[in-house]
């Protein structure tokens, strides 16, 4: 396997174990809600966002224990966004990662509450998880970073822009701004939180990480749009052609399939260029960038 996949498996097992343990400690005051939270959070997935936090943080000399709360919090936010994104009021999807979506497995009200509870759980983890003195100095900055990425100027704002754009043609610039918020903001935050949890204090390093994150965040969405055209439901684990069915503007729609593929490769090169300026071993992050633009699901 490529280097990033070896590392990803180790990080995936770590964050899954931590998330399972954290959820198991919740009381049984609302058992169905707790089950829905567990279902939405632990249904599967590669844990790409925690991977980026751990891989970047370790590269910068951070302790894994200082990266744990950020990795868990980011995955809680991601799970909450997927649960809500799948709802009938949003994309109305029945499948996620090859399994029934949360509102299908339970019901709409429980799914909404599960998403809400996972969002607040993310901030509870960041507020209360033990940190070393090195990471503790940036606890407030960690909270601020995740808040900005999640809210109006980040993921939620991007989702609102996506809803508003459904059923009409938007420009390439508008699509990029939408996706930078809906998908890219949380990916960029994974690296920013890793940086804040590390002993490194360098504006140049922080800027290079941001440029890498922006490139792979957009490349991730471009590849998603391509797969919606060329892949199938069984491989994707979610309905193929859903963007077309919802009449959404996508990169293949605006650039053509070949143009979208070329754009993804351009973003890949931008990511590598950003890493080249870092005085660290960036091999794992380089391998991951290649995966982003070549993945099949």
C-alpha positions in Angstrom: 0.0 0.0 0.0 1.1 3.6 -0.5 2.7 5.2 2.6 -0.3 7.3 3.4 -2.6 4.2 3.6 -0.3 2.5 6.1 -0.4 5.6 8.2 -4.1 6.2 7.7 -4.9 2.7 9.0 -3.1 3.4 12.2 -4.8 6.7 12.7 -8.2 5.3 11.7 -7.9 2.6 14.4 -6.9 5.2 17.0 -9.6 7.7 16.4 -12.3 5.0 16.1 -11.2 3.6 19.4 -11.3 7.0 21.0 -14.7 7.9 19.6 -16.3 4.6 20.6 -14.9 5.0 24.2 -16.2 8.6 24.3 -19.7 7.7 23.1 -19.9 4.7 25.5 -19.5 7.1 28.4 -22.7 9.1 27.5 -25.6 8.4 29.9 -28.7 6.5 28.8 -31.2 9.3 29.2 -32.0 9.1 25.5 -31.0 5.7 24.3 -32.4 6.0 20.7 -30.6 9.3 20.2 -27.3 7.8 21.5 -27.7 4.9 19.1 -28.3 7.3 16.2 -25.2 9.3 17.2 -23.2 6.1 17.3 -24.6 5.0 13.9 -23.9 8.3 12.3 -20.4 8.6 13.7 -19.2 5.0 13.5 -20.9 3.8 10.3 -17.5 3.7 8.6 -15.4 6.0 6.5 -11.6 6.4 6.0 -11.3 9.2 8.7 -9.6 11.4 6.2 -9.9 14.5 8.3 -8.5 12.9 11.4 -5.7 11.4 9.3 -4.7 14.9 8.1 -4.7 16.2 11.7 -2.5 13.3 12.9 -0.2 13.2 9.9 0.4 16.9 9.9 0.7 17.2 13.6 3.2 14.3 13.9 5.2 15.8 11.0 5.4 19.1 13.1 6.4 17.3 16.3 3.1 17.3 18.1 2.2 14.6 20.6 -0.6 12.2 19.5 -2.4 12.8 22.8 -2.5 16.5 21.9 -3.9 15.8 18.5 -6.6 13.4 19.8 -9.2 16.0 20.7 -8.9 17.8 17.4 -9.2 14.6 15.5 -12.3 13.5 17.4 -13.9 16.9 17.2 -13.4 17.2 13.5 -14.9 13.8 12.8 -17.9 14.6 15.0 -18.4 17.8 12.9 -18.0 15.9 9.7 -20.5 13.2 10.8 -23.0 15.8 11.8 -22.7 17.5 8.4 -23.3 14.2 6.6 -26.4 13.3 8.7 -28.0 16.7 8.0 -26.8 16.7 4.3 -28.6 13.4 3.7 -32.0 14.6 5.1 -35.0 15.0 2.8 -34.9 18.8 3.3 -31.3 18.8 1.9 -30.1 16.1 -0.6 -32.7 13.5 0.3 -30.2 10.5 0.1 -31.0 7.0 1.2 -27.5 5.6 1.2 -24.3 6.7 2.9 -21.1 4.5 2.8 -23.2 1.7 1.4 -25.7 1.7 4.3 -29.0 3.4 5.0 -28.6 7.0 6.0 -29.3 8.0 9.6 -32.9 9.3 8.9 -33.7 6.0 7.1 -32.2 3.8 9.8 -34.0 5.8 12.5 -36.3 8.7 11.6 -35.9 12.3 10.5 -36.4 13.9 14.0 -33.8 11.5 15.6 -31.4 12.2 12.7 -31.7 15.9 13.2 -31.1 15.6 16.9 -28.2 13.2 16.3 -26.5 15.7 14.1 -27.1 18.5 16.6 -25.7 16.4 19.5 -22.6 15.4 17.5 -21.9 19.1 16.7 -22.0 20.1 20.4 -20.0 16.9 21.3 -17.2 18.2 19.1 -16.9 21.4 21.1 -17.3 19.6 24.4 -14.3 17.4 23.5 -12.2 20.4 22.6 -13.2 22.2 25.8 -12.6 19.4 28.2 -10.0 17.0 26.8 -6.7 17.1 28.6 -3.8 18.8 26.7 -0.1 19.3 27.4 1.1 22.8 28.3 2.3 23.2 24.7 -1.2 22.6 23.2 -3.1 24.2 26.1 -1.8 27.6 25.2 -3.8 27.4 22.0 -7.0 25.8 23.3 -9.1 28.9 22.6 -7.5 29.2 19.1 -8.5 25.6 18.4 -12.1 26.3 19.4 -12.2 29.5 17.3 -10.7 27.7 14.3 -13.3 24.9 14.3 -16.1 27.3 15.0 -15.3 29.5 12.0 -14.9 26.4 9.7 -18.3 25.0 10.8 -20.5 28.0 10.9 -21.8 30.8 8.6 -18.5 31.7 7.0 -17.6 28.0 6.6 -19.4 24.7 6.1 -22.9 25.8 6.9 -22.6 28.9 4.7 -21.3 26.7 1.9 -24.2 24.3 2.3 -26.7 27.3 2.1 -24.9 28.5 -1.1 -25.2 25.0 -2.5 -29.0 24.9 -1.8 -29.4 28.3 -3.3 -27.5 27.2 -6.4 -29.6 24.0 -6.9 -31.6 24.1 -10.1 -29.7 27.0 -11.7 -26.3 27.5 -13.5 -23.7 29.3 -11.5 -20.3 30.6 -12.6 -17.0 28.7 -12.1 -16.0 31.4 -9.5 -19.2 31.0 -7.6 -18.8 27.2 -7.6 -15.3 27.5 -6.2 -16.4 29.9 -3.4 -19.2 27.5 -2.6 -17.0 24.4 -2.4 -14.2 26.2 -0.5 -16.7 26.7 2.3 -18.8 23.5 2.1 -15.9 21.1 1.8 -12.7 23.0 1.9 -13.1 24.9 5.1 -13.1 21.8 7.3 -10.2 20.2 5.5 -8.2 23.4 5.9 -9.1 23.4 9.6 -7.7 19.9 10.1 -4.2 21.2 9.2 -4.6 24.4 11.1 -5.6 22.6 14.3 -2.6 20.2 13.9 -0.3 23.3 13.6 -1.9 24.8 16.7 -1.4 21.6 18.7 2.3 21.4 17.8 5.4 23.2 19.2 6.0 25.0 15.8 5.4 28.7 15.7 6.1 29.9 12.1 3.9 32.0 9.9 5.7 30.5 6.8 4.9 27.0 7.8 1.3 27.9 8.7 0.9 29.6 5.3 2.3 26.6 3.4 0.0 24.2 5.2 -3.0 26.5 4.4 -2.0 26.5 0.7 -1.7 22.7 0.6 -5.1 22.3 2.4 -6.8 24.7 0.0 -5.5 22.8 -3.0 -6.5 19.3 -1.8 -9.8 20.6 -0.4 -10.9 21.8 -3.8 -9.3 18.8 -5.5 -11.4 16.5 -3.2 -14.6 18.2 -4.4 -13.6 18.2 -8.1 -12.8 14.5 -7.9 -16.2 13.9 -6.1 -17.9 15.7 -9.0 -16.1 13.5 -11.5 -17.0 10.3 -9.7 -20.6 11.3 -9.7 -20.4 11.1 -13.5 -18.1 8.1 -14.1 -18.5 5.8 -11.1 -21.5 3.8 -9.8 -23.6 3.5 -6.7 -22.1 0.2 -5.5 -18.5 1.6 -5.6 -19.4 5.0 -4.2 -21.6 3.8 -1.4 -24.0 6.6 -2.1 -26.3 7.3 -5.1 -24.4 7.9 -8.3 -25.6 10.8 -10.4 -27.2 12.5 -7.4 -25.8 15.9 -8.4 -27.2 15.5 -11.9 -30.6 14.5 -10.5 -30.6 17.6 -8.3 -29.6 19.8 -11.3 -26.5 21.1 -9.5 -23.6 22.9 -11.1 -20.5 20.8 -11.0 -16.9 21.0 -12.3 -17.6 18.4 -15.2 -20.7 20.4 -16.0 -18.8 23.7 -16.2 -15.5 22.5 -17.5 -16.4 19.3 -19.3 -15.2 15.9 -17.9 -11.6 16.2 -19.4 -11.4 19.8 -18.2 -12.4 18.8 -14.7 -9.8 16.1 -14.7 -7.1 18.6 -15.8 -8.1 21.0 -13.1 -7.8 18.3 -10.5 -4.2 17.6 -11.7 -3.5 21.3 -11.6 -4.6 21.4 -7.9 -2.5 18.4 -7.2 0.6 20.2 -8.5 -0.3 23.2 -6.4 -0.5 21.0 -3.3 3.0 19.5 -4.0 4.4 23.0 -4.5 3.1 24.1 -1.1 4.7 21.1 0.5 8.0 21.6 -1.2 8.6 24.8 0.9 8.3 22.9 4.2 11.5 21.8 6.0 10.0 18.4 7.0 9.5 14.9 5.6 6.2 15.5 3.6 6.1 12.1 1.9 2.9 11.0 3.6 1.1 14.2 2.7 2.4 14.0 -0.9 1.0 10.5 -1.2 -2.3 11.6 0.2 -2.6 14.4 -2.4 -2.1 11.8 -5.1 -4.8 9.7 -3.7 -7.3 12.6 -3.6 -7.1 13.2 -7.4 -7.1 9.5 -8.3 -9.4 7.8 -5.9 -12.4 5.8 -7.2 -14.8 6.4 -4.3 
